[in-house]
Amino acid sequence: MKRACLSAWLILAAALPAAAQEPVAPSADPSQVRPGRYVLDPAHGKITWSVSHLGFSTYYGQITDVAADLSLDPKTPAQSRLTARIGTASVDGLNPAFNRHVRGPDFFDAERFPVATFASTGVEPTGPTTARVLGDLTLKGVTKPVVLDVTFNQAGTNPVDKVYTVGFDGRALIRRSEFGISAFLPAVGDEVTLRLAGEFKAAP
């Protein structure tokens, strides 16, 4: 009986993700990050955008439908890869009338172009915990190079779900006119700032 229980326990342990078997205290030391594949936690991954509105204010909103896959190699960061899928119908300015307009043909045209994508083409470390992620952003059928300035926050076992997690913040600047979004220029700004928040979970 004891032998059967031990065998069952070993089978269960082998089936669990490594992160669940070996809790790791969160660390801000990037050299301690586990290499491998990570998937963005949809509850803790979003894009906050901002743009000048008629010169009177800086208007803020979010895009919450973001899925991303990260292949991370901390020893050779240049080998890391990031891909992301962004649902354009999730753009949200916390105002129903605004949301209908910005999701419509003047801006994202979400019915015709429901998905935007990003695929990294290179990673350039700029400091112990920072890097430039170069890649191609495809929005409204137009693909342009974009640079993400990324900061590594920490990695370790998440105390809530007990899964090994890597966290980053990022920032990018794009010109919407380059992607065919030119409505109301220049009254509404051309430059759009994107602030990225991402917690990536170790893939099973």
N, C-alpha and C positions, 0 to 999 in steps of 0.2 A: 504493500500500500504506500509506504513511504517512498519507494523507488518510483512508483507511478506518479505520485504528486511532484517529485523532483523533476521527472521527465516533462510533465506538463508545464511546470514553471519555466524550465529551460526553453521549451518551444515558444511560450508566450514572450519571454525576454528577447528571444531572437527576432520575433516579429515586430517588436516595438522599435520606433525610430531611435537612432543613436542618441539624439538630443534628450529623449525621455529617459534613457538608461543612465546617462552620465550628466547630471546637472552641472552647469558651468556658471560661476559667478560672472555677472556682467563686467566687461572690461573695455576701456577706451583705447587699449593698445591694439592697433590694427594687425600687428604681427601675430597676435593670438587668435585671429579669426579663423574659423574652420573653412577650408576650401570646399567647393561643391556647388550644387544647384539650389537656388532659393526661389520662392514664389512670394509675390507681394501679398500681404494680408489686406484684403479689400476693406476691412473695417478701419485700417490705419494706414491707408495710402490714398492720397488725394493731391490735386493740383489747385493752388490758389492763384488766381490771375488778377491783375490790376491794370487799369488803363486810364489815361486822362479823360475826363468828361467835360467838354466845353471849356476847359481851363479853370472851372470852378472847383472841381474836386477830383480826387483819385478814386475811381469806382472799383470795388472789389467783388469778386465772386469765386465760385469754386466749380471744379469738375470732379465728380465723385465716382464715376464709373471708370475705374482704371484697373487694368490687369497687367502684371509685369512678371517677367521671368529673368532671373539673374544667375549667370554662371560666374562664380567668384574664385579668383586665385590670388590670395593676398601676397604670396611670395613673388609672383610676376603679375602685377596689376594690369599690365598692358594686354594680358591674355584674357582678362575678364570681358564678359559680354552681357549686354542688357537689351531686352526687347520689351516693348509695351504696346498695349492696345487701349485706346481711349474712346469711350462711348460719347459722341458729341451731343446726344440728347440729354446728357446729365449736366450740361452747363447750367449753373444756377446763380442768379443774382438776387435771390430772396425776394423776388417780386414777380407775380404771375404774368403780368403784361410784358414786363421786360424779358422774361424767360421765353415767351412765345416769339417775341421779336428776334432775340439773339439766336434762337434755334432755327429761325426761318431763313429764307433765301438771301436776305441782306448780309447775314453773317455766316453761321455754321452750316446752314442748309442741311439740317440733320436728317431729313427724309431721304435726300439723294446721297448724302455722304455720312452715314451713321457711325463710321469708325475712322479715327485717325490713328496712325501708328508711328512708333519710333523704334529704330534699330541702330544700336551703337556700331561705330566703325573703328573706334580706337579709344584707349584710355591713357591719359597722360598725368602721372602723379605731379602735384604742384607743392606738396608739403607732406609732413608725416601723416596727416589725417585728411588731406584734401586732394582732389583730382579734377581734371577736365575730362568729361566724357563726350567725345565727338560722335555724332550720329546723323541719321537722316530722319527728318520729320515729314510725314505725308499727311496733308490736311487739305480737304476739298479737292482731292485728286492731284495736288501739286506736292512735289517732293523737293525739300531744300535742306542743306546742312544746318545743323543746330548744335550749339555747345552748351552742355550742362556743367555748371560749377558745383561740384558735389563735396559735401563734408561728411565724413564718417563719424557717427556719434558713439556707438558702442555695440558690442555683441556679447551674447551670453544666453543662458536659459531664461526665458520670460517667466516671471514669478506667477503669472496668472494661468497661462495654458501649459506651462512646463515644456515648451518647445524652444529649441535653439533659434535665436532671432538676431538679425543684423539690422541696424537702423541707420538711415542716412537722411540728410536734408540736402536740397539742391536749389539752384536758381538758374534761370535761362531768360534771355531776352530775344523776342522775335518781332519782326515787322509783319503785321497782318496783311498788308497790301501785297507782300510777296507770295501769299497763298490765295490771292484772289478775293480777299475780304477788304474791300475798299470803301464800303458805305460810310457816308458822313465824314470822310476825311476832308480837311484836317481838324474839324471841330472835335471829333472824337479821335483820340490819339492813335497814331500808327504803331508806336512801340507798345508792346504788351509784355509785362513782366510776369513770369511764371515762377511760383515758389512751390517746390516739391517736398512732400513729406512721405517717407516710405519705411515701413517695417517689413522686412523680408523673413519668411519662415523657411527653415531648412526643409527641403523636399524629402519625403520618405524614401 
